[in-house]
Amino acid sequence: MSNHLGNQPREQWASRLGFILAAMGSAVGLGNIWRFSYVTGENGGAAFLIIYFLCILFIGLPIMMAEFTIGRRAQSDVVGSFQTLAPKRPWFIGGFIGVASAFIILSFYGVIAGWTLYYFINYLTGTLWSAPPEGYETYFENFITHSTHPILWQFIFMALTIGVVLIGVKNGIEKTNKLLMPILAILLLVLASYSLTLGGAREGLAFLFSPDWSAFREPEVYLAGLGQAFFSLSLGMGALITYGSYLSKEEKLPGAAYSIASLDTLFAVVAGIMIFPAVFAFGIEPGYGAGLAFVTLPDIFDSIAYGGIVGLAFFFLLAAAGLSSAVSLLEVAVAYFIRKFDWTRKFTAIVIGFIIFLLGIPSSLGLGIWSHITIFDSNILDSMDFLASNIFLPLGGLIIATFVGWGWNKSEAMKESDFGDTFIGHVWIFILRFIAPILIVLVFLSAIGLFN
């Protein structure tokens, strides 16, 4: 496989900063703001946060390094990378799992991201600056159960995602993230600072940073911590292999991986500082669940000075974070099909993006007119989330870790990672061989109910 992209030259990032911001954009999505907040709330706050940090450090970072190393060495998409580094061996199955994950995740992610876009536009027009007559909860329910409105917003969101990806790596993905990520960071800091002026700041910060030591005896907190670390860093679906493949050999991988993991984790913590003081100030249960962003927070914005502007900023933040992650998911599939069929980027982005949009329609209808259809005892959207998050991603991560740990020549893997024959390089391989696979298997077994 000497020519990875048919007759087309392989694109590259224009700068190291562009790569770091794009990889951060992949990692910083609804998972860091919307999902992190409610998972932290449901798992006791500070104890969960400590476990999450440890999982990022000891499992997330090593697997992120493994993905970047595979991608940069092979200079190909997620399937092509395994085929290049291990020809005639079945490791490429990990690549197909990544492409399948991208299709499944983006199909339902586009639905939820469409909701954030709808809320953002309604704050922009002033419609949601005061509580709707039926109240925020009924308003949200009426919208997500409608047979056409959420699909329209899902379509608009997917069209934006396709637009960024079809422009290309440098001009589309890199430029979009260079603009969005700093704006996201500033907005998040402003909203977090504002949240600290509310009455619940002390209780909110105590919930987030003062651990209840008894929570460490609960096995599900460890599993939730590992799961969140895995999904917030975009591991196991090939996005980081794909992004790593657009890197030149001159860039040093460890520094980039540390920067991305640190900033990603910081984003999640600041999101917690933004949400939990507000939650406690208004007497809301921190474990409220997934509706926190769409039901509870608009109620809070309604009751504070300049709440409409705060709501506008918050939903812009959510929609932009959703877009940066959606772009990386679509790119995983697009990069594969460009190489496989030698299609143009524009054609591939439109065709694959439209197919993913169609795949997402059942997830949207599953909350309304198709709500009687259940898989795994859940609605269609939750089932797709379960399938991707608890089965496909851990399997993808497991294959990536064991490939670099066992399937690749150890000295070549350490050399290609820029660790070289150092103590850290040997520790990295040890984690990928033993620690990460064992812990991923435990999460996987618990997720499918075989281990409790």
Secondary structure, DSSP 8 states (H G I E B T S, - for coil): ---TTTTS-----S-HHHHHHHHHHHHSSHIIIIIHHHHHHHTTTHHHHHHHHHHIIIIIHHHHHHHHHHHHHHTS-HHHHHHHHSTTSGGGHHHHHHHHHHHHHHHHHHHHHHHHHHHHHHHHTTTTSS--TT-HHHHHHHHHT-SSHHHHHHHHHHHHHHHHHHH-IIIIIIHHHHHHHHHHHHHHHHHHHHHTTSTTHHHHHHHHHS--GGGGG-HHHHHHHHHHHHHHTTTTSSHHHHHHTTS-TTS-HHHHHHHHHHHHHHHHHHHHHHHHHHHHHTT--TT--GGGTTTHHHHHHHTSTTHHHHHHHHHHHHHHHHHHHHHHHHHHHHHHHHHHH---HHHHHHHHHHHHHHHHHHHHHTTTTTTT--BTTB-HHHHHHHHIIIIIHHHHHHHHHHIIIIIS-HHHHHHHTT--SSHHHHHHHHIIIIIHHHHHHHHHHHHTTS--
